[in-house]
Amino acid sequence: MTPRPMLLILAACLALGAPQSVRAQAGIQPPVPTTSLVQSVPAETGLADPTVPFAKDAWVDMIRGAKVSVDAAEFYVTNRPGSALEPVLEELEKAGTRGVKVRFLLSAKMLDQDPASVARLRRIPGAEVRSFDLSAVSKGILHAKYFVVDGREAALGSQNFDWRALEQIHELGVRTTDPRIVVRLAELFAIDWAFAGSGKLPSLPGRPTPVLRPDAELVASPPFLTPKDLRPAIDALVELIGQAKESVRVQLLTYSPVAGQDRFWPVLDNALRAAAVRGVSVRLLVSDWVLGGRALPHLKALTLIPNVEVKVVSIPEAKEGHIPYARTVHSKYLVVDGMHLVIGTSNWEESYFMDSRNVELIFRDSPLAAQAVRIHDRLWKSRFAFPLDPMKAYEKRKVD
């Protein structure tokens, strides 16, 4: 066989995940990892950043390119005929038909959201769906939202596997081929897949994470279901806020230092307050779902601290009328000093970090942070955001 055909064969092997030794013998370098933000915005708002791709397009592209496997961990699945999720489900069905192994983890407490779509996933040729139930060990849930394709590419972020998350909610996620992220996410999926199958907490591998922080890092919750060499997400967030010198920008669905029925959980609240005392500018964006909630007095108290600003985002109803659990901001990210970005799946409440499965990605000294700043600023200055008034009484918004 001549050298050129041999190289073509080896290149094909590389694309299919050939061993490193084969790649090295062929002199083929692995592709440069790529990472990009992916967005969703409510229709009719004009909030889309023109430089950021849409999650609905990225998801279709990723699954269409699957050759071996699609492993997904999702809070739930909900579809509507003709919606942006329909092409995603169709690509999953095509993937299963061509022999791609599809595995889906869904939160046990959310299987009744759309039984027809759950059944549709189960009907994909060769697919397996497992429910993830933490009720025997904690009050938590599977709240993570990610999938891994062929062990080489991953999508992770605030978008649930929900048509509304792709069309009618402000969301932010990441698409990446960075092996430091993809490999660890695949390992986390394997742990959760095994747990969902047995119901038994695994013996978690790994050693404590070294002090040296990489420029791309995956952190996770809850600590009792996370390998020892993955940092708990709450520790990473507190550390980053503690290192802030100039600015902290946060966007969330909900923020609350109230835990359970009668406990105070001030971990993140204290970190934000301490940053403000150091002279750091703190800007917190939350959805109007917080209005009328138990955390509202604490959010109002934050606004009284110098250097802290809190704005509430309220998206008006769609032209088609009321859409339950939509028309809101659901993104979950933190930007520190315009340089460091944390993006993930946790609202800032105790249960998301201590009881439930969530994942966050940290990017240090990254251009992704500047993009997230633009997204935050665009919403901050929009007609949909208003300053939280500590003296005003607010009515609770109808969400369902």
N, C-alpha and C positions, 0 to 999 in steps of 0.2 A: 504493500500500500504506500502511495506517495505521501510526502509530509503534509501537503495541503489537506487532503481528505482526512488524514489522521487528526489534524488540528480542528477540523470542523466537527468531527465526532466528539473530541474532547470538550469542545466548546458547548456542544449539546449536553454532555454529561454535567458540565458545570451548571448549566441552567436548571438541570434536574436535581442538583444537590450532590454531585460527585464528591468523593472524599478529597480532603485537602492534599493528600499525597499525589493523587491523579492530577489535580490542578497544578501542583508544583512541577511535576514532571513535564507537563505540557507548556510550562512557562506562562500560564494564564493567570492574570491577576483578577481577584474578585471585583465586582462592580463597586463603585464608590457609593457608600450609603447615602440615602436621601431622606429628608424629613420635611414635611410641610404641614402647615395648619389646614384644617378643613372646617368650613362654616355652614351654619344653617341660620336663616332669618325668617321671621314671620312675613308672610306675603303682604304686599301693599304698604310696607313700612320704609323701603329704601335704605335699610340699614346694612345691606351687604357691602363688604369691602371688596372693591374690584380686583385686588391683587391676590385674593384668597379663593381657592377652589371650593366648590360645594361638596358637602359630605355625600349627598345623593349620587353625584357623578363618580366620586372617588370609590365608593363602595361597589358600584356596578363594575368599574374598571378592574378593581382588585379581584373580585370573585370571578369575573370573566377570564382572568388570567390564571386561575387556579389549575394546577396540574395534578396535585397529590391530595391535598387536604385543606379543609376549612374548619377551624376550631373556634367556636364562638361562646362567649359568656355574656349573657344579657339579662337585665332585670326582668324583661317581659317582651312579648311581641304583640303588636297591634297593627292591623292593616285596614285600609279602606280601598275598595275597587277604584282603579284609575289613579291612585295616589303615587307619590314618589317612591314609596316602599315597594310597590308592585314590581318594577324592573329588578330590584334587588332580589326579591323572592324568586322571580323567574330565572335569574342567573344562578341562584342556588340550586334550583331544580335542574337546570341544564348541566351544572357541575356534577350533580349526583348521577345524571344519566350518562355522562362520559367517564364515570368511574372515580370521580373525586370523593374521598371519604369526608362526610359532613358530620360533625359532632356539635351538638347545641346544649349548653347549660342554661336553664331558666330558673328564676326564683320560684320556689314552691308556693309562695304566698301570692303569686301573680299569674298563675296558670289559667285562672278563670277570666282574665281580661279579654281574651279573644280566643276561645277554644278552637274555632275554625282555623285560625292561622297556626296554632300549635299542632293541630292535626295535619295541616298542610306540610309543616316541617317534617313531621313523622313519616309522611308518605314519600318524601324524597328518596329515590333509590339508594339503598345502602346507608341512609342516615340513621343516626341514633340521637335521641333527645333524653336528657336526664334532668330531673328537678333537683335543685340545690336547696337543702333544708337545714338551717342552723338551729331550729327550735329546741333541739335536745341539748345544745351546748351554750346558746346565748339567745338574746332577743333580736338578734340581727337578721339580715337578709343578704342575698346576692344583689348588690346594687351596682356592681361593675358593669361597664359597657365597652366591650372590645371583641375583636376577632383577629385570628392569625391565619394567614394564607401560606401554605406550603412551608411553614417554618421559616419563611424569609421576609415576610412583610406583615405589618400589623396596623390596625386602625383602633384608636382608643380616644375616648372623650366623653362629653356630657350627653351625646345623642343616644337615647334609647332606641331599640329596634322597633320604632313607632313611626308611622307615617307623619304624625304631627311634628316629631322631632326633626323631620327633613323639610317641612313646609311651613309650620305655624309657630315655631319656637326659636328663640335666639340661643344658639348652641355653638360650642367650639370644641374641636377635637384635633387629632394628629394622625397623619398617615406617615409611616416610617419603615425603612428597610435597615435601620441601624441594628446590627446584630446584638449590641449590648442591651437593647431594649427587647427586641423580638425574641431572643433566646430566653431571657428571664420571664417574659410574658408567657411563652410556651411552657416553661417549667411551672409557672403558677397555675396555668390551666390544667396541667397534668395532675397537680395536687388536688385541685378542686373537682376534677373529673373523677378521680379515685374516691374522694370523700363523698361525692354525690352517689357513687355506686355502692359504697359500703356503709356510710353513715358514721364511720369511725374516724376520729381525728388522727392524722398521720404523724409518724415520727419525722419531724422536720429537719432536713439536712442543713449544712452550712455552718460557717463560723461568723462571729460578729463582724460587721462591716468595718473596714479600716477607716481611720480618720480622714485620709485623703479622699476628696470628693471628685468623682469624674464629671466631665462636662455634660454627660447625658446619663441620667440615673432613673431607675424605676423604684418606687417605694410603694408600700401596700398596707392595707388594713384588713382584718384586725390582727393585732400582734400574735394572738394564739394560733393563727392559721397561716402565718407568714414565715418562710425560711429565715434562719438566724442571720444569713448574710444579705438579707433585704431589710433596709431600715423601715421601721414603722413610719407611716406617712406623717403622723402628727409631730413626731420629733423633727422631721425634715422641714416642715412648715415653720415651726417655732424657731428653728435655727436660722432659716433664711430671713424671716422677719427681724430676728435679732441682729442680723448683719447689715440691715438696711441703713444707708447713710443719707439718702436724699428723698426717695419716694417709695411708697407702697400703693399699688393699685390692686383691688380685689373686685371680682364680679361673681355673684352667687345667686342661686334661687332663694335660699334661706340662710340666716345666720342667727345662732342662738347660744348664749352661755347658760341657758336653763336646761338641765338634764333630768329626765324622768319626770316625776310629779312634783318633787320638792327639793331638788339639789341644784347647786350652782357649780358650773363647770367653766371656770374663767381662763382656761389655758390659752386659747387664741385671743380672747378679749384682752388679757394681760399683755400679750405680745404686741398687739396693736397699740395699746395705750403707752407701753414703754417706748415704742418707736416714736410716737408723737411727742412724748416728753423729751426725747433726744433731738427734736427738731425736724424729724422726718415728716414729709407731707403724706398723709394717709387719706386715700379716696376709696370709699366702699360703695359699690353698686349692688342693690338687692332688688328682688322682684316685689311687686305689690302684694304677693302672697303673705308677706310678713305683717301687713296691716291687720290689726285686730288680734294678732297672735300674742302669746305670752312673752315673746322676746322683744316686743315693740318698746316697752319702757327702757330696756337695756340699750337698744339702738338709739333711742332718744338721748340717753345719758352720754353715749359716745359723741354725739354732735356738740356737746358742751365742752369737750376737751379741745384746747388749742391745737391746731394742725390736723384735726380730724374733720372730714366732710363725709356725710352720708347722703346718698341720693336713692330714691325709689323709682323704679321703672314700671310704667303702666302702659301696656299695649292695648289699644282699643279693639273692640270686636271686629272680626273679619266681615267683609261685605256679605258673605253667605249667612252670617248670623253667629250665634254662640257656638263655640267649639269647646267641649269640656276638656279641662286640663291642658290648655293651650294658650296662645297669645300672651306669652310671658318670656322672661329671661331665665334660662336654665343653665347657662355656661358656668363653669367652676374653674376659675384660674386666678393666679396671683402673679404679679410682676413686681420685682424688686429692683429699684434704681434703673429701670428701663433696660436692664441687661440680663436678668435672670427670670425665667418663666417656670411656674408650676402649673400644669394643666391636668385635669383628671375628672374623677367621677363623684367626689364627696362634697355634699353640702357641709357647712361649717357648724356641725353639731356633734356632741359627744358620741352618739350611737354610730355615726358613720365611720368614726375612727377606731372605736373600741369594740364594737359588736359586729359590724357588717363587713362583707368583702367589698373593698374598693381599691382602686389603683390610681396612682398619680405618676406623672413624668416630670422630671426636673431637667431643664436645659439652662446651663450656666454660660454666660458670655455668648449668647446666641442671638442671631438676627431674628429668630422667632419672637423674642421678647419685644422687639421694636414693632413687629406686626401686631402683637397683642396689645401694646400701648395704643396703637392707632384705632384698634377695634374698641377698646375701652373708652378712649377719648371721643370717638364718634358717637357712642351711645350716651356718654356723659353730657355732651353738648346738644343732644337731640331734643326734640320736642316731647319725647316720651319720658324723660327723666326730670324729676323735681326734687329739691332739697327736702329732707325730712325735717319737719317743724316740731321741736320738742314740746311746744305748747298746744299743738293742735290735736283734736280727737279725730281719729280716722275710722271709717266704716270698714269692716272686713269684706274683702272682695269675694264674690262667688266664683269658684274655680271649677266646680263639677257640673 
